[in-house]
Each structure stands twice: as structure tokens, then as C-alpha cells.
Amino acid sequence: MPIHLQAGLWGLLSGSALVVGALIAYLAHLPPRMVAAVMAFGSGVLISALSFELMDEAYRQGGFTPTAAGFLAGAVVYTVANIVISRRGGRHRKRSGGQQQPAGDGNGLAIAIGALLDGIPESVVIGVSLLGGTGVSMVAVIAIFLSNLPEGLSSAAGMRRAGRSPIYVFGVWGAIALASGAAALIGNIVLAGTDPAVIAATNAVAAGAILAMLADTMIPEAFETTHDYAGLITVGGFLAAFALSKAGG
């Protein structure tokens, strides 16, 4: 199978966790503290992945300058886009409580675009990981899958409380899962054969965007309910992904 198709399938697999999380939110009425704990764990997983699978790898490939520039650029681009989306009703798209605006407020498109903004950087990473010729980074795939699960769970729970229909919720997450596969495929094709510094900067851009997303969406949701336990649970997620990284190495 061509490498770019493999990238697309791995991206689709990691993105499918969003749909699985949404399905859990609709089939089971999980306590808010459990949802928040899962968000904290997923945050730790992503922090570990961006540290060891993205930033460290970017530094080895391109050195400090492209890595730092890409990292800051990713955070800036995400922040600017997120401000625009938030002002149009998508601020609390990952919140599981009553923070999301009601379905009739016309913020559905903002929520959908915000979900896409959150998921695409992660998927590009999967496509880029296949360019080294050693196969996909299973640590990245597992980490992104484990972080997407609570994202879908929490956001779908919030959408449900806001009065969104199942067709809307699963339509959004199904589309994001497909977009994740497409992003991994396109990233693999576009960046094939490029200079290592470009690939390093791409990984760093994704890392900056992911960290900005964590600080803006997932961590606040986790802390609001778990409070004193949020830090400990986040450390547990970090350690799990770190162990996967070392086992894979």
C-alpha cells in the first residue's frame, strides 16, 4: 500500500476516537468528575507526546531555530483562529457542562470549525512520521487516539446538554475523523522529500498549536471539576505516554 494511503488510514484511526468518545457520551451518563478526569489524563498524554515525539524530534532534525520558530508560529496561529471562533460561539466547544450556548444560538458552524482547528495539527503529525522510512510512530497514533477519546466524550456531552441533535453531533465528529485522515494523507504527500528543517518546523508548529489548545480548552475543563486531583491525573497521562515512547524506542 502506498505510504500516503497508510498515513490517511492511520490518521482516520486516530480521529475515529472522537466518534467513539461521542458515542460513549450518548450511551452512558458519566459523572462530570469522571469526564473531567478523562480530560486531565488525555491532556497529560498529549503534553508527553508533543514533548518527546514532536519537539525533541524536531530539534534533532532541524536544530533550535526552525523548532522554536515553528513552535511559536503554531501557538500564534491557533490562538488567533481560536479567538475568531470563540467570538462566534465556539468558545466552550470542549466543555461537558452547561457552558456551551444553546443549539438555537447559531453557533453550530463555529463549534464545527473549532473542532476541526483542534484536530488537524495532530493528524498532520501522523503523516509526517511516516516520512522517515521506519513506519508510522505508534506512540503518536496511540497518544492522539487516547487524547481524542476524552475530547469527543466531553464535547459531545456538552453538545447534548445544549440541545444538539445526535445527527449534528455525530455528523461533526464523523466529518472531523475523515478530515483527520485527509490531513495525514495530504501532509505526507506535500512534505515528502522536503528539507529536514521544513519537517522539523512542521512538527514544531503542530506542537505549538496542540499546547495552546490544551491550555485553552482541555485543561480548564479538567480542572473545573477535578480541582485538586487534576494535576495528579494529568501526570498519570504524561507518564503513560512517556512509557509508550520509551517502549517504542
Disulfide bonds with the S-S distance in Angstrom:
none
